[in-house]
Amino acid sequence: MGTMTETQTLCAAKQHRCTWCWQLIAKGETYMRYRFFNGGDAGTCKMHPECYEAMEQAAQEEGGWFEWAPGMERPAPYDKAQGGAACGASPGATGSASLTGGTK
Ligand SMILES: [Zn+2]
């Protein structure tokens, strides 16, 4: 069992690697970020929005929490298909860019 912090939707100020599919999150793309605590373990997860959704869905099917390792299948990137998930392109998400200041 573990706990996770509230998820933030952030704008990638630099390139990250998705914790779920292990593919790159490009600079300027929107990504999800949260911290988790599991026993003595703590870590930060960064994911593509579609990967985060897949993780949440899998977690729900497993009763809210499950163990997984990076390298899972990346779902279809719906943001690319719509061409609107880059941070500057979504009017409602522009304010989140300032939250990236705390990441290392
Ligand atoms: Zn991913």
Backbone and ligand atoms as CSV (ligand in chain L), in Angstrom:
chain,resi,resn,atom,element,x,y,z
A,1,MET,N,N,0.839,-1.203,0.000
A,1,MET,CA,C,0.000,0.000,0.000
A,1,MET,C,C,0.873,1.252,0.000
A,2,GLY,N,N,0.394,2.280,-0.581
A,2,GLY,CA,C,1.144,3.526,-0.574
A,2,GLY,C,C,0.199,4.700,-0.712
A,3,THR,N,N,0.743,5.854,-0.645
A,3,THR,CA,C,-0.070,7.046,-0.828
A,3,THR,C,C,0.582,7.920,-1.880
A,4,MET,N,N,-0.212,8.742,-2.498
A,4,MET,CA,C,0.353,9.677,-3.461
A,4,MET,C,C,-0.205,11.063,-3.236
A,5,THR,N,N,0.592,12.047,-3.573
A,5,THR,CA,C,0.154,13.428,-3.409
A,5,THR,C,C,-0.799,13.812,-4.530
A,6,GLU,N,N,-1.382,14.949,-4.385
A,6,GLU,CA,C,-2.260,15.474,-5.429
A,6,GLU,C,C,-1.455,15.656,-6.717
A,7,THR,N,N,-2.059,15.296,-7.819
A,7,THR,CA,C,-1.358,15.376,-9.100
A,7,THR,C,C,-1.399,16.791,-9.656
A,8,GLN,N,N,-0.259,17.230,-10.138
A,8,GLN,CA,C,-0.188,18.542,-10.779
A,8,GLN,C,C,-0.105,18.364,-12.286
A,9,THR,N,N,-0.728,19.269,-13.012
A,9,THR,CA,C,-0.557,19.303,-14.458
A,9,THR,C,C,0.438,20.405,-14.768
A,10,LEU,N,N,1.554,20.005,-15.346
A,10,LEU,CA,C,2.643,20.960,-15.524
A,10,LEU,C,C,3.041,21.082,-16.982
A,11,CYS,N,N,3.760,22.143,-17.244
A,11,CYS,CA,C,4.336,22.362,-18.566
A,11,CYS,C,C,5.816,22.006,-18.495
A,12,ALA,N,N,6.246,21.137,-19.372
A,12,ALA,CA,C,7.634,20.669,-19.330
A,12,ALA,C,C,8.587,21.792,-19.720
A,13,ALA,N,N,9.349,22.274,-18.751
A,13,ALA,CA,C,10.326,23.324,-19.030
A,13,ALA,C,C,11.559,22.733,-19.685
A,14,LYS,N,N,11.735,21.439,-19.487
A,14,LYS,CA,C,12.806,20.723,-20.173
A,14,LYS,C,C,12.322,19.316,-20.451
A,15,GLN,N,N,13.142,18.560,-21.144
A,15,GLN,CA,C,12.738,17.203,-21.505
A,15,GLN,C,C,12.702,16.298,-20.265
A,16,HIS,N,N,11.652,15.500,-20.150
A,16,HIS,CA,C,11.550,14.525,-19.063
A,16,HIS,C,C,11.356,13.151,-19.658
A,17,ARG,N,N,11.463,12.147,-18.792
A,17,ARG,CA,C,11.144,10.803,-19.237
A,17,ARG,C,C,9.893,10.345,-18.491
A,18,CYS,N,N,8.946,9.805,-19.231
A,18,CYS,CA,C,7.685,9.369,-18.652
A,18,CYS,C,C,7.927,8.147,-17.762
A,19,THR,N,N,7.429,8.208,-16.531
A,19,THR,CA,C,7.647,7.106,-15.601
A,19,THR,C,C,6.872,5.869,-16.021
A,20,TRP,N,N,5.812,6.077,-16.765
A,20,TRP,CA,C,4.959,4.946,-17.149
A,20,TRP,C,C,5.508,4.210,-18.383
A,21,CYS,N,N,5.672,4.935,-19.496
A,21,CYS,CA,C,6.051,4.276,-20.755
A,21,CYS,C,C,7.539,4.418,-21.059
A,22,TRP,N,N,8.225,5.236,-20.272
A,22,TRP,CA,C,9.667,5.437,-20.403
A,22,TRP,C,C,10.044,6.116,-21.712
A,23,GLN,N,N,9.063,6.681,-22.385
A,23,GLN,CA,C,9.373,7.490,-23.560
A,23,GLN,C,C,9.564,8.931,-23.109
A,24,LEU,N,N,10.074,9.743,-23.984
A,24,LEU,CA,C,10.377,11.120,-23.612
A,24,LEU,C,C,9.126,11.991,-23.584
A,25,ILE,N,N,9.104,12.901,-22.631
A,25,ILE,CA,C,8.116,13.972,-22.613
A,25,ILE,C,C,8.858,15.199,-23.137
A,26,ALA,N,N,8.435,15.674,-24.262
A,26,ALA,CA,C,9.181,16.748,-24.918
A,26,ALA,C,C,9.030,18.059,-24.167
A,27,LYS,N,N,10.051,18.893,-24.274
A,27,LYS,CA,C,9.985,20.240,-23.712
A,27,LYS,C,C,8.786,20.974,-24.302
A,28,GLY,N,N,8.004,21.615,-23.455
A,28,GLY,CA,C,6.854,22.364,-23.932
A,28,GLY,C,C,5.568,21.560,-23.929
A,29,GLU,N,N,5.672,20.255,-23.642
A,29,GLU,CA,C,4.475,19.424,-23.583
A,29,GLU,C,C,3.881,19.456,-22.181
A,30,THR,N,N,2.592,19.186,-22.114
A,30,THR,CA,C,1.926,19.072,-20.829
A,30,THR,C,C,2.211,17.693,-20.235
A,31,TYR,N,N,2.473,17.633,-18.950
A,31,TYR,CA,C,2.658,16.335,-18.304
A,31,TYR,C,C,2.087,16.372,-16.899
A,32,MET,N,N,1.858,15.187,-16.360
A,32,MET,CA,C,1.305,15.057,-15.022
A,32,MET,C,C,2.435,14.697,-14.064
A,33,ARG,N,N,2.376,15.233,-12.852
A,33,ARG,CA,C,3.441,14.972,-11.889
A,33,ARG,C,C,2.841,14.767,-10.508
A,34,TYR,N,N,3.300,13.749,-9.816
A,34,TYR,CA,C,2.905,13.561,-8.423
A,34,TYR,C,C,4.014,12.851,-7.675
A,35,ARG,N,N,3.969,12.931,-6.374
A,35,ARG,CA,C,4.933,12.218,-5.548
A,35,ARG,C,C,4.224,11.061,-4.867
A,36,PHE,N,N,4.951,9.995,-4.589
A,36,PHE,CA,C,4.331,8.868,-3.897
A,36,PHE,C,C,5.205,8.428,-2.732
A,37,PHE,N,N,4.560,7.853,-1.738
A,37,PHE,CA,C,5.242,7.328,-0.571
A,37,PHE,C,C,4.755,5.907,-0.357
A,38,ASN,N,N,5.660,5.002,-0.293
A,38,ASN,CA,C,5.299,3.585,-0.161
A,38,ASN,C,C,6.266,2.949,0.827
A,39,GLY,N,N,5.840,2.845,2.076
A,39,GLY,CA,C,6.759,2.363,3.091
A,39,GLY,C,C,7.905,3.356,3.239
A,40,GLY,N,N,9.135,2.902,3.113
A,40,GLY,CA,C,10.276,3.812,3.193
A,40,GLY,C,C,10.614,4.422,1.864
A,41,ASP,N,N,9.838,4.094,0.857
A,41,ASP,CA,C,10.107,4.532,-0.499
A,41,ASP,C,C,9.384,5.827,-0.813
A,42,ALA,N,N,10.037,6.733,-1.474
A,42,ALA,CA,C,9.368,7.927,-1.974
A,42,ALA,C,C,9.932,8.245,-3.336
A,43,GLY,N,N,9.110,8.805,-4.161
A,43,GLY,CA,C,9.604,9.120,-5.499
A,43,GLY,C,C,8.689,10.109,-6.185
A,44,THR,N,N,9.137,10.586,-7.313
A,44,THR,CA,C,8.342,11.504,-8.122
A,44,THR,C,C,8.034,10.850,-9.453
A,45,CYS,N,N,6.788,10.879,-9.830
A,45,CYS,CA,C,6.372,10.330,-11.122
A,45,CYS,C,C,6.005,11.469,-12.057
A,46,LYS,N,N,6.488,11.356,-13.279
A,46,LYS,CA,C,6.102,12.292,-14.337
A,46,LYS,C,C,5.570,11.453,-15.487
A,47,MET,N,N,4.422,11.847,-16.000
A,47,MET,CA,C,3.783,11.030,-17.037
A,47,MET,C,C,3.128,11.876,-18.115
A,48,HIS,N,N,3.061,11.289,-19.318
A,48,HIS,CA,C,2.180,11.855,-20.341
A,48,HIS,C,C,0.762,11.821,-19.792
A,49,PRO,N,N,-0.071,12.791,-20.150
A,49,PRO,CA,C,-1.460,12.772,-19.681
A,49,PRO,C,C,-2.164,11.454,-20.001
A,50,GLU,N,N,-1.920,10.915,-21.190
A,50,GLU,CA,C,-2.604,9.675,-21.559
A,50,GLU,C,C,-2.047,8.489,-20.767
A,51,CYS,N,N,-0.786,8.564,-20.381
A,51,CYS,CA,C,-0.202,7.497,-19.573
A,51,CYS,C,C,-0.754,7.556,-18.155
A,52,TYR,N,N,-0.927,8.771,-17.657
A,52,TYR,CA,C,-1.494,8.938,-16.326
A,52,TYR,C,C,-2.911,8.383,-16.278
A,53,GLU,N,N,-3.672,8.624,-17.345
A,53,GLU,CA,C,-5.038,8.095,-17.402
A,53,GLU,C,C,-5.040,6.578,-17.413
A,54,ALA,N,N,-4.128,6.007,-18.184
A,54,ALA,CA,C,-4.040,4.545,-18.252
A,54,ALA,C,C,-3.662,3.979,-16.885
A,55,MET,N,N,-2.759,4.663,-16.189
A,55,MET,CA,C,-2.341,4.225,-14.863
A,55,MET,C,C,-3.501,4.305,-13.881
A,56,GLU,N,N,-4.242,5.417,-13.931
A,56,GLU,CA,C,-5.384,5.576,-13.030
A,56,GLU,C,C,-6.434,4.498,-13.277
A,57,GLN,N,N,-6.668,4.219,-14.563
A,57,GLN,CA,C,-7.665,3.218,-14.911
A,57,GLN,C,C,-7.240,1.845,-14.400
A,58,ALA,N,N,-5.974,1.509,-14.593
A,58,ALA,CA,C,-5.462,0.222,-14.126
A,58,ALA,C,C,-5.529,0.151,-12.612
A,59,ALA,N,N,-5.240,1.259,-11.949
A,59,ALA,CA,C,-5.273,1.281,-10.488
A,59,ALA,C,C,-6.689,1.046,-9.971
A,60,GLN,N,N,-7.652,1.640,-10.677
A,60,GLN,CA,C,-9.043,1.461,-10.258
A,60,GLN,C,C,-9.461,0.007,-10.382
A,61,GLU,N,N,-9.001,-0.629,-11.474
A,61,GLU,CA,C,-9.347,-2.038,-11.674
A,61,GLU,C,C,-8.695,-2.918,-10.621
A,62,GLU,N,N,-7.587,-2.434,-10.064
A,62,GLU,CA,C,-6.868,-3.215,-9.050
A,62,GLU,C,C,-7.265,-2.804,-7.642
A,63,GLY,N,N,-8.261,-1.950,-7.523
A,63,GLY,CA,C,-8.735,-1.555,-6.210
A,63,GLY,C,C,-8.076,-0.305,-5.673
A,64,GLY,N,N,-7.478,0.498,-6.518
A,64,GLY,CA,C,-6.962,1.783,-6.097
A,64,GLY,C,C,-5.451,1.867,-6.015
A,65,TRP,N,N,-4.755,0.760,-5.985
A,65,TRP,CA,C,-3.306,0.811,-5.892
A,65,TRP,C,C,-2.729,-0.446,-6.511
A,66,PHE,N,N,-1.695,-0.321,-7.262
A,66,PHE,CA,C,-1.050,-1.508,-7.797
A,66,PHE,C,C,0.412,-1.224,-8.099
A,67,GLU,N,N,1.167,-2.260,-8.185
A,67,GLU,CA,C,2.598,-2.137,-8.455
A,67,GLU,C,C,2.831,-2.193,-9.953
A,68,TRP,N,N,3.673,-1.315,-10.453
A,68,TRP,CA,C,4.011,-1.375,-11.868
A,68,TRP,C,C,5.426,-0.856,-12.042
A,69,ALA,N,N,5.980,-1.148,-13.181
A,69,ALA,CA,C,7.343,-0.722,-13.470
A,69,ALA,C,C,7.353,0.079,-14.767
A,70,PRO,N,N,8.284,0.987,-14.919
A,70,PRO,CA,C,8.376,1.758,-16.161
A,70,PRO,C,C,8.518,0.846,-17.374
A,71,GLY,N,N,8.038,1.324,-18.516
A,71,GLY,CA,C,8.121,0.530,-19.728
A,71,GLY,C,C,6.782,-0.054,-20.122
A,72,MET,N,N,5.699,0.465,-19.523
A,72,MET,CA,C,4.356,0.020,-19.891
A,72,MET,C,C,4.023,0.577,-21.277
A,73,GLU,N,N,2.976,0.012,-21.845
A,73,GLU,CA,C,2.560,0.465,-23.168
A,73,GLU,C,C,2.019,1.881,-23.094
A,74,ARG,N,N,2.442,2.706,-24.016
A,74,ARG,CA,C,1.910,4.063,-24.041
A,74,ARG,C,C,0.620,4.093,-24.840
A,75,PRO,N,N,-0.450,4.599,-24.251
A,75,PRO,CA,C,-1.729,4.671,-24.970
A,75,PRO,C,C,-1.642,5.656,-26.124
A,76,ALA,N,N,-2.632,5.622,-26.963
A,76,ALA,CA,C,-2.675,6.544,-28.096
A,76,ALA,C,C,-2.640,7.980,-27.590
A,77,PRO,N,N,-1.727,8.759,-28.096
A,77,PRO,CA,C,-1.595,10.148,-27.644
A,77,PRO,C,C,-2.684,11.027,-28.214
A,78,TYR,N,N,-3.787,11.113,-27.506
A,78,TYR,CA,C,-4.924,11.865,-28.022
A,78,TYR,C,C,-4.589,13.345,-28.165
A,79,ASP,N,N,-3.654,13.807,-27.361
A,79,ASP,CA,C,-3.315,15.231,-27.437
A,79,ASP,C,C,-2.704,15.581,-28.784
A,80,LYS,N,N,-1.873,14.670,-29.295
A,80,LYS,CA,C,-1.234,14.911,-30.586
A,80,LYS,C,C,-2.294,14.931,-31.694
A,81,ALA,N,N,-3.255,14.028,-31.595
A,81,ALA,CA,C,-4.289,13.934,-32.614
A,81,ALA,C,C,-5.092,15.231,-32.671
A,82,GLN,N,N,-5.324,15.813,-31.525
A,82,GLN,CA,C,-6.097,17.046,-31.491
A,82,GLN,C,C,-5.195,18.261,-31.653
A,83,GLY,N,N,-3.934,18.051,-31.493
A,83,GLY,CA,C,-2.985,19.133,-31.699
A,83,GLY,C,C,-3.105,20.264,-30.692
A,84,GLY,N,N,-3.584,19.971,-29.498
A,84,GLY,CA,C,-3.821,21.086,-28.593
A,84,GLY,C,C,-3.274,20.936,-27.188
A,85,ALA,N,N,-2.440,19.954,-26.922
A,85,ALA,CA,C,-2.028,19.730,-25.542
A,85,ALA,C,C,-0.735,20.438,-25.174
A,86,ALA,N,N,-0.064,21.014,-26.133
A,86,ALA,CA,C,1.131,21.778,-25.774
A,86,ALA,C,C,0.708,22.903,-24.835
A,87,CYS,N,N,1.543,23.221,-23.899
A,87,CYS,CA,C,1.156,24.097,-22.794
A,87,CYS,C,C,0.570,25.421,-23.262
A,88,GLY,N,N,1.217,26.072,-24.199
A,88,GLY,CA,C,0.773,27.378,-24.626
A,88,GLY,C,C,-0.554,27.338,-25.354
A,89,ALA,N,N,-0.940,26.148,-25.841
A,89,ALA,CA,C,-2.107,26.053,-26.692
A,89,ALA,C,C,-3.407,25.869,-25.913
A,90,SER,N,N,-3.310,25.465,-24.641
A,90,SER,CA,C,-4.541,25.272,-23.873
A,90,SER,C,C,-4.752,26.455,-22.934
A,91,PRO,N,N,-5.781,27.225,-23.189
A,91,PRO,CA,C,-6.025,28.470,-22.447
A,91,PRO,C,C,-6.147,28.239,-20.942
A,92,GLY,N,N,-6.730,27.129,-20.550
A,92,GLY,CA,C,-6.964,26.901,-19.127
A,92,GLY,C,C,-5.733,26.475,-18.366
A,93,ALA,N,N,-4.679,26.107,-19.051
A,93,ALA,CA,C,-3.532,25.508,-18.366
A,93,ALA,C,C,-2.311,26.407,-18.328
A,94,THR,N,N,-2.414,27.597,-18.852
A,94,THR,CA,C,-1.226,28.445,-18.940
A,94,THR,C,C,-0.704,28.821,-17.564
A,95,GLY,N,N,-1.592,28.934,-16.579
A,95,GLY,CA,C,-1.162,29.347,-15.254
A,95,GLY,C,C,-0.295,28.330,-14.556
A,96,SER,N,N,-0.360,27.072,-14.984
A,96,SER,CA,C,0.391,26.029,-14.300
A,96,SER,C,C,1.873,26.094,-14.608
A,97,ALA,N,N,2.256,26.864,-15.584
A,97,ALA,CA,C,3.664,26.896,-15.974
A,97,ALA,C,C,4.544,27.378,-14.831
A,98,SER,N,N,4.019,28.237,-13.992
A,98,SER,CA,C,4.839,28.785,-12.912
A,98,SER,C,C,5.155,27.729,-11.857
A,99,LEU,N,N,4.414,26.651,-11.840
A,99,LEU,CA,C,4.632,25.615,-10.826
A,99,LEU,C,C,5.887,24.793,-11.110
A,100,THR,N,N,6.440,24.910,-12.282
A,100,THR,CA,C,7.606,24.102,-12.620
A,100,THR,C,C,8.843,24.571,-11.881
A,101,GLY,N,N,8.790,25.720,-11.269
A,101,GLY,CA,C,9.975,26.268,-10.617
A,101,GLY,C,C,10.531,25.379,-9.516
A,102,GLY,N,N,9.700,24.561,-8.905
A,102,GLY,CA,C,10.166,23.754,-7.790
A,102,GLY,C,C,10.803,22.436,-8.194
A,103,THR,N,N,10.697,22.056,-9.442
A,103,THR,CA,C,11.257,20.776,-9.842
A,103,THR,C,C,12.748,20.907,-10.088
A,104,LYS,N,N,13.433,19.798,-10.009
A,104,LYS,CA,C,14.879,19.871,-10.228
A,104,LYS,C,C,15.259,19.284,-11.563
L,1,ZN,ZN,ZN,4.180,8.047,-21.231
